[in-house]
Amino acid sequence: MRVAREGGNARLPLPEKKPRLPLRTRRRRMRVIAFVGSAIALVLLIYGVHALSYVQRLEIVNVQVSGAQEMNPNTIRQYVLFQLYADKSHFLSRASVFFYPKAAVEKSLVRNYPYLKSASIAHGLLSQGISVSVVERQPFALWCPDYSNGSSGCYVLDDTGYLFADESLAPPGGYLFRGPISGNPIGQSYAPSHFPGLLALLQALSQAHYAPLGATIGNDQDFTVPLASGFYIKASFGEDPATLVSNLNLTLSSSALQGQAAQLEYVDLRFGDKVYYKLQGTDATSTAAQ
């Protein structure tokens, strides 16, 4: 400590100047202050967003439903509101017009209501209402288990093979499909890996005026198709529909079946160009040369 003298009299000691901190230290201190300030600002911002999401004036209170005809629109409306308000433990309110889980609710609707093929949600800017537009599945055919007697225990499927309702909605004159499905059929798909091929064959047969009635799956490789004319065909998955129809045409027009087509029990198309057939009331299986 320095002591200043003036005119022989001692003065109060002057404080020593603190040494200036190195530039690197000063910069480090500024960075720490900036980091702490940013962290505090971020916490305040996050809390503000949380509080904003729970402001009642910004929550969804009205749900308009369009596109529902077979389903009750109020059922869809109540389900959507339940999804938005049932769980308030989320950091951001699921009922907020800014933060509601649009995609999750859309998927949940389709998952929980098999009758719905799709659902889309939209809302207007600064509006407390949302609109839910749904597309219902259309009945295309009927599925029955192998052990079913008549139509008892059957279900309706759409043109993708998806089973979504009981037989009361079965379309008149539609296809009838059979084959194993385990558990509750509603919400499952009939032969998902083979259904497009089955439809392609049925369409090809219809165009050739054979009037197919549907299909029955026996195993992972083979299936049968009953025809309105009284016999059925056997086929394997993966075969070209046009080729199958062509082989059927050649078989029915062959000399071996001249005058006997009405007695056919089945035509077996599972072996390429080598086609087998069986007549009703006989035990023998014959070969039709191609």
C-alpha positions in Angstrom: 0.0 0.0 0.0 1.3 3.4 -0.9 1.4 6.4 1.4 1.2 9.8 -0.1 2.9 12.8 1.6 2.1 16.4 1.0 3.9 19.2 2.8 5.5 16.8 5.2 2.0 15.5 6.4 1.0 12.0 5.8 -2.2 11.4 3.8 -4.5 8.5 3.9 -3.2 5.5 2.0 -4.3 5.2 -1.6 -5.9 1.9 -2.6 -3.8 -0.1 -5.0 -5.2 -0.7 -8.4 -6.3 -4.3 -9.0 -4.4 -5.9 -11.8 -6.5 -6.1 -15.0 -7.7 -9.6 -15.8 -6.3 -11.3 -18.8 -8.4 -11.0 -22.0 -9.0 -14.7 -22.1 -10.4 -14.7 -18.6 -12.7 -11.8 -19.3 -14.0 -13.5 -22.4 -14.7 -16.7 -20.5 -16.6 -14.8 -17.9 -18.7 -13.1 -20.5 -19.5 -16.4 -22.1 -20.6 -17.9 -18.7 -22.8 -14.8 -18.1 -24.3 -15.1 -21.6 -24.9 -18.9 -21.2 -26.7 -18.4 -17.9 -28.8 -15.6 -19.3 -29.7 -17.7 -22.3 -30.6 -20.6 -20.2 -32.9 -18.5 -18.0 -34.5 -17.0 -21.1 -35.0 -20.4 -22.6 -36.7 -21.7 -19.4 -38.9 -18.7 -19.3 -39.8 -19.2 -22.9 -40.6 -22.9 -22.5 -42.8 -22.2 -19.5 -44.5 -19.4 -21.4 -45.3 -21.8 -24.2 -46.6 -24.3 -21.7 -48.8 -21.8 -20.1 -50.0 -20.5 -23.4 -51.0 -24.0 -24.5 -53.4 -24.3 -21.6 -55.2 -20.9 -22.1 -58.9 -21.8 -22.4 -59.5 -19.2 -25.2 -57.0 -21.1 -27.3 -58.5 -24.6 -26.8 -60.6 -26.6 -29.2 -64.2 -26.6 -28.1 -66.1 -27.4 -31.3 -65.7 -30.4 -33.7 -67.5 -30.6 -37.0 -67.7 -34.0 -38.7 -68.3 -34.5 -42.4 -68.4 -37.6 -44.6 -70.0 -39.9 -42.1 -73.1 -41.7 -43.4 -73.2 -45.2 -41.8 -71.4 -44.1 -38.7 -72.9 -41.7 -36.2 -71.1 -38.3 -36.6 -71.5 -37.7 -32.8 -69.6 -40.9 -32.1 -66.6 -39.5 -34.1 -67.0 -36.0 -32.4 -67.0 -37.4 -28.9 -64.0 -39.7 -29.7 -62.0 -36.7 -30.9 -62.8 -34.6 -27.9 -61.9 -37.5 -25.6 -58.5 -37.8 -27.3 -57.9 -34.0 -26.8 -59.1 -33.7 -23.2 -58.7 -37.1 -21.5 -55.0 -36.7 -20.6 -53.9 -33.4 -19.1 -50.5 -34.6 -18.0 -48.8 -33.5 -21.2 -46.5 -30.6 -21.0 -48.4 -29.0 -24.0 -52.1 -29.2 -24.0 -53.5 -31.6 -26.6 -56.6 -29.5 -26.9 -54.7 -26.3 -27.9 -55.4 -25.1 -31.5 -51.7 -24.7 -31.9 -50.4 -28.0 -30.4 -53.2 -30.6 -30.8 -51.8 -33.9 -32.2 -53.4 -33.8 -35.6 -51.7 -36.8 -37.2 -52.0 -39.0 -34.0 -55.8 -38.3 -33.7 -56.3 -39.1 -37.4 -54.5 -42.4 -37.1 -56.3 -43.3 -33.9 -59.7 -42.7 -35.5 -58.9 -45.1 -38.4 -57.3 -47.6 -36.0 -60.2 -47.7 -33.6 -63.1 -47.5 -36.1 -62.5 -50.1 -38.8 -65.5 -48.6 -40.8 -63.3 -45.6 -41.5 -60.9 -45.8 -44.5 -59.3 -42.4 -43.8 -59.7 -39.3 -41.6 -58.3 -35.8 -42.0 -58.5 -32.9 -39.6 -58.2 -29.2 -40.3 -58.8 -26.0 -38.3 -59.1 -22.3 -39.2 -56.6 -19.7 -38.1 -57.3 -18.6 -34.5 -60.5 -20.7 -34.5 -61.6 -22.8 -31.5 -63.2 -25.4 -33.8 -61.8 -28.1 -36.0 -63.3 -30.0 -38.9 -63.0 -33.8 -39.2 -63.5 -35.2 -42.7 -63.8 -39.0 -42.9 -64.1 -41.5 -45.8 -66.0 -44.7 -45.0 -65.2 -48.1 -46.4 -67.6 -49.4 -49.0 -68.9 -53.0 -48.8 -67.4 -55.0 -51.6 -67.7 -58.7 -50.8 -68.5 -61.1 -48.0 -66.1 -63.3 -46.1 -67.2 -66.5 -44.2 -65.2 -69.0 -42.3 -65.0 -72.5 -43.8 -67.2 -74.0 -41.1 -69.9 -71.4 -41.6 -73.4 -72.6 -42.4 -74.9 -70.2 -45.0 -74.0 -66.6 -44.1 -73.9 -67.1 -40.3 -70.8 -65.5 -38.8 -69.8 -63.7 -41.9 -68.2 -60.3 -42.3 -68.0 -57.6 -45.0 -64.8 -56.6 -46.6 -63.9 -53.7 -48.9 -62.1 -53.7 -52.2 -58.7 -54.0 -50.4 -59.7 -57.1 -48.5 -60.1 -55.3 -45.2 -62.9 -56.7 -43.0 -64.7 -53.9 -41.2 -68.3 -54.9 -40.4 -70.7 -57.8 -39.9 -72.7 -59.4 -42.6 -75.7 -57.0 -42.3 -73.9 -54.7 -44.7 -73.1 -57.3 -47.3 -73.6 -56.0 -50.8 -76.3 -58.0 -52.8 -74.7 -60.2 -55.4 -71.1 -59.6 -54.2 -68.3 -62.1 -54.1 -68.1 -64.6 -51.3 -64.6 -65.4 -50.0 -63.7 -68.2 -47.6 -60.5 -69.1 -45.8 -58.9 -69.1 -42.4 -58.7 -65.9 -40.3 -57.8 -66.3 -36.6 -59.3 -64.2 -33.8 -61.8 -61.4 -34.4 -62.1 -60.9 -38.2 -63.0 -57.2 -38.0 -59.8 -55.1 -38.5 -58.0 -57.9 -40.3 -57.3 -58.3 -44.0 -58.2 -61.3 -46.1 -55.1 -62.9 -47.7 -53.3 -59.5 -47.6 -50.3 -60.7 -49.8 -52.6 -62.4 -52.4 -55.8 -60.3 -52.5 -54.7 -58.1 -55.4 -53.9 -61.2 -57.5 -57.2 -62.8 -56.6 -59.1 -59.7 -57.7 -57.2 -59.6 -61.0 -58.1 -63.2 -61.7 -61.8 -62.6 -60.8 -61.9 -59.6 -63.1 -60.2 -61.6 -65.9 -62.8 -64.4 -65.5 -65.6 -61.9 -65.5 -64.4 -60.3 -68.7 -64.3 -63.8 -70.3 -68.0 -64.3 -69.2 -67.3 -67.0 -66.6 -69.1 -65.2 -63.8 -66.8 -66.1 -60.8 -68.6 -66.2 -57.4 -65.6 -65.6 -55.2 -62.7 -67.6 -53.9 -61.7 -70.1 -51.2 -58.1 -70.3 -50.0 -56.9 -73.7 -49.1 -53.3 -73.0 -48.1 -50.5 -70.5 -48.7 -50.2 -71.7 -52.3 -53.5 -72.8 -53.7 -57.1 -71.6 -53.9 -60.3 -72.4 -55.7 -62.8 -70.2 -57.6 -66.4 -71.4 -58.0 -68.1 -70.3 -61.2 -71.8 -69.6 -61.8 -71.9 -72.3 -64.4 -71.6 -75.0 -61.7 -67.9 -76.1 -61.6 -64.9 -74.5 -60.0 -61.3 -74.0 -61.0 -58.1 -74.8 -58.9 -55.2 -72.4 -59.2 -52.0 -71.3 -57.5 -51.0 -67.9 -56.3 -48.6 -66.0 -58.4 -49.9 -67.3 -61.7 -50.7 -64.8 -64.5 -54.5 -64.3 -64.7 -54.5 -64.0 -68.5 -52.6 -67.3 -68.8 -55.1 -69.1 -66.5 -58.1 -67.8 -68.4 -56.4 -68.8 -71.7 -55.8 -72.3 -70.4 -59.3 -72.6 -69.2 -60.6 -71.5 -72.6 -58.5 -74.1 -74.4 -59.6 -76.8 -72.0 -63.3 -76.2 -72.3 -63.0 -76.0 -76.1 -60.9 -79.2 -76.4 -62.3 -82.3 -78.0 -62.0 -84.2 -74.7 -64.8 -82.1 -73.3 -67.1 -82.0 -76.3 -70.6 -82.2 -74.9 -69.4 -82.8 -71.3 -68.8 -79.3 -70.1 -72.1 -79.3 -68.1 -70.9 -82.4 -66.1 -67.6 -80.7 -65.0 -66.8 -80.7 -61.3 -63.5 -78.8 -61.5 -60.7 -77.8 -63.8 -57.2 -77.8 -62.3 -55.0 -75.0 -63.7 -52.1 -75.4 -61.1 -49.7 -77.1 -63.4 -49.0 -74.7 -66.2 -49.9 -76.0 -69.7 -50.9 -79.4 -68.3 -54.5 -79.0 -67.2 -56.5 -81.6 -65.4 -60.3 -81.9 -65.0 -62.8 -84.0 -63.3 -66.4 -84.8 -64.2 -69.2 -85.1 -61.7 -70.0 -88.6 -60.5 -66.6 -90.0 -61.5 -63.5 -90.7 -59.5 -61.1 -90.3 -62.4 -59.1 -87.2 -63.1 -58.4 -86.6 -66.8 -55.8 -84.5 -68.6 -56.7 -82.0 -71.3 -53.9 -81.6 -73.9 -53.0 -78.0 -74.6 
